[in-house]
Amino acid sequence: MKESVFSALALYVQSVFRGAWSIAGSCKTALPYLIRWGDLKKEVTEGYPDPISSKTADDLPTRSRGLLFNDIDRCTGCRDCEVACPSRCIRVESEPGSDPAKIWVSTFDIDFSRCIFCGLCVEACHPGSLVHTKQYEGAAYAVPDLVASFGRGQITDEHRNKWAMMRKLGESDGVAP
Amino acid sequence: MMTSENSWIVAWSNALGFPEGLPQWLYAVGALISVFVFVVVPSGGLMSYLERKLAADLQARVGPNRTGPAGLLQPIADLFKLLQKESRVDWSWKENLWLSVHTMALYSTLAVLPLGSMAVLVNTEMSVFLPFWSALVLALGTMLLGLSQNSVPGWFGGIRVAAQTLAGSFPALISLLCTGVRSGSFRWSALAESQGFSPWEWTVFANPFQMVAFSVFVMSGLVLLAIPPLDGGLSMSDIHGGVSSHLYGRRLSLFQFGRFYGFFFWSVITVVLFLGAWDLPAQVTVSLKAGGANQVLALLELIWLLLKTFGLMLLIVWVAKVNSRSRVDQITDFTWKVLSPFSLFALVGASLWAGWRAI
C-alpha cells in the first residue's frame, strides 16, 4: 500500500509527540523524589560516614559478613578454618597445653588485607568459635595493622610454672578440652 | 558602541570608586570584567551546587554534604582541587592555542550579554545575532582542540561538536527570527520593551507559534553548545568526554567553566527573548526612575533576570538528569528532522499571526 503524504505527516507528528510524552513521563516519575513526597523522600544511598539514616552496624542484616572474630576460649585449634580459607589469610599454630588432652592455640592470625569475607571458615568451624561480626570499619594506616591476632601467645616457662602450681592446687586453667 | 545608553557604565564605575574622565574603552573593559567576576562566576558556583543537589534529589542520592554547611563550599573545594593538579607532560602548543581560541570566542559574548535595561553594552539591530558568531567560532575552536589532541576521543569529540553546532544553529536562528517578528526589532531593548512583567505579556505565551519557537530555541541551544541532555559531542559513556577527555587540572576547569558559561548565556538570551527579559512591574520601574534610584533599578532587574535564568537552567537540568543520554546521531537526526521543520513552522505561523494583528 502506498503511503500518502498526509498519513506520513501524521505519523511524523505522532512520533514527535510520543517522544515528548515519554520525556515528560520520566520527568514526572522523578518528581516525587524531588519534592519528597510519600515513601520516596528517603535517600536510597546511605550517607557514610554521615549518620543521615541513623543506621548503625547493628542494623545490618542478621547474616551479614563483617570482620571475623574468634572466641579463643572455645577454639580447639583444629585448623579447619585454615584449610577452608581460599585466600589463605588465617594462620593457626597450636601446641599441647597444660595437659596433653588440651590444645593451647598460641597463634590465631587473620590477615584482613587478604580476607575476602566469603564465610567458608565460619562454616567450617566445628566448635563455633569463629564468627562474623557486623563490624565493618576495619581501615588502617599500614598493611600490617590489618592482621587481627586472637591467639594466646607462645607458651613460656612462666606458663608452665603457673600450670604446675594450678595442678598442685587442683584448679582449672580455663582452656577448653 | 558608546552612546548615552551606556551611561550606566560610568555611573557604576563611579559607584565602585573609578575616577571620572577615563577613556570609554576603559569603562567598557571594567564593565566586562565586573560582569564576569560579579555575575558569571558566582552564578557558576551557585548553579554547580544546585545542579548537583538537584540531581542527587532526583536520583535518590545524598549529594555533596561534606564541605561547609550542606556542602555549600563544594564548588570552591572543586576549584582548588583542580588548580592543584599537574598538567599532562605531552601537552602541545596547538592545544594551548585552540583552547585559547575556544575560551576567547566564548567570553567575547560577555559584551552582548543583556543583563538589564541599563546594562546592555552592545545594543544594535544585530546584537541578538552576535552570540551565534561566537558559538560558531567556539565550535571551530573546540573542533580544532579535539583534532590537535593525539587521541581518538578528541578526534571524535571534535567532529561531533562541529556536527552538532552545524545542526543546531539553523533551527536556533530560525526560531530567533520569531521573536523579532513579534517585537519588530532585534535590539535587546526593543525585545524587552515588547514584553512585560506578568507571564501573559511574555513572548512565549503570546501565541502557540511562539511557544513552539521557544521550545525549539531552547533545545537547539542545547544542541549548539553540546549541553546535557543533548551533549553527544562530549558524551562520557562512549568517548570519555570527547574533547575534554585530554584536559586536566586548570585547563579542565577552564573548559568546564566555559561549558557552564555557554549554558548560562544561552539561558539568559532565552529569558530575554521569550520569558519577559528583565521587565519589572511598570509602576516599580517608573517610580524608581522618577526617584533617581537607577542603580537600585538595575540591581532589581538583574536579580529578576537571573532568577528566571536559574529557573530555566534547573528545568533543563531536571530533564537532563532523569532521561537517558542521547547518542550523537540521534541528536543531529532529531535536530535536522524535527527541530528545523518545527522552527520553520513556527516562523511562518508567527509571521502570519503578526500580520493578522497588524491588519
Boltz contact constraints between the chains, C-beta under 6 A:
constraints:
  - contact:
      token1: [A, 16]
      token2: [B, 338]
      max_distance: 6.0
  - contact:
      token1: [A, 23]
      token2: [B, 323]
      max_distance: 6.0
  - contact:
      token1: [A, 26]
      token2: [B, 322]
      max_distance: 6.0
  - contact:
      token1: [A, 26]
      token2: [B, 323]
      max_distance: 6.0
  - contact:
      token1: [A, 27]
      token2: [B, 319]
      max_distance: 6.0
  - contact:
      token1: [A, 27]
      token2: [B, 322]
      max_distance: 6.0
  - contact:
      token1: [A, 30]
      token2: [B, 58]
      max_distance: 6.0
  - contact:
      token1: [A, 30]
      token2: [B, 322]
      max_distance: 6.0
  - contact:
      token1: [A, 33]
      token2: [B, 57]
      max_distance: 6.0
  - contact:
      token1: [A, 33]
      token2: [B, 58]
      max_distance: 6.0
  - contact:
      token1: [A, 33]
      token2: [B, 60]
      max_distance: 6.0
  - contact:
      token1: [A, 34]
      token2: [B, 57]
      max_distance: 6.0
  - contact:
      token1: [A, 34]
      token2: [B, 58]
      max_distance: 6.0
  - contact:
      token1: [A, 43]
      token2: [B, 60]
      max_distance: 6.0
  - contact:
      token1: [A, 43]
      token2: [B, 62]
      max_distance: 6.0
  - contact:
      token1: [A, 44]
      token2: [B, 60]
      max_distance: 6.0
  - contact:
      token1: [A, 45]
      token2: [B, 61]
      max_distance: 6.0
  - contact:
      token1: [A, 45]
      token2: [B, 62]
      max_distance: 6.0
  - contact:
      token1: [A, 47]
      token2: [B, 62]
      max_distance: 6.0
